[in-house]
């Protein structure tokens, strides 16, 4: 029954919702250039997807961040469902650093570009540094936050992979705190390489922000290691109860 529901109800619902909300976002972008209203639309889309998929999210630690603050959020990455979970449950104006290929997808790419999300080039170190500098400047100039998945992609095994140093670089350049975020349960909702969306429970834990005001770029390796340790600790804290 779960398989039939996923393919004949949930999957078409996700596709139709993505097209519908994508068109709304496109229209809004013609009249508003800050991306804030588009993010509001994206939040509604995310909540609709979670509701339609039967996903229940428990959020812990939300009191550790200010809705009007600027941060670099750093999260583990297990599933394509990570994005709607974070969008629906962190009430901060943040943008993504997303793979450049996503910007080539019709509607989705238009939304990402017009909302102010930043494409990350692959296999080009010089362009990557330029992208991180652009992200830091956007945080300072626009008073927004960034969300980064520092493992560089979804974990195929469910284990926490090594972290890249981009998040620490951006936060130090922008002078804003890094916020560790741990997601548990999204891999069971939508496993790597699967199109079978299952209902279930997810926990999102927000850790204590890591200040960077006194840090230097040479500290980014140490800061990155500390972030990974904090997220690993949040993941090990306790099991999920449906």
PyMOL commands that set and color helices and strands:
alter all, ss='L'
color gray80, all
select helices_A, chain A and resi 2-29+36-53+62-64+81-89+100-104+108-115+125-142+166-174+186-189+217-236
alter helices_A, ss='H'
color red, helices_A
select strands_A, chain A and resi 55-60+71-75+94-99+118-120+145-148+177-184+200-206
alter strands_A, ss='S'
color yellow, strands_A
deselect
rebuild
show_as cartoon
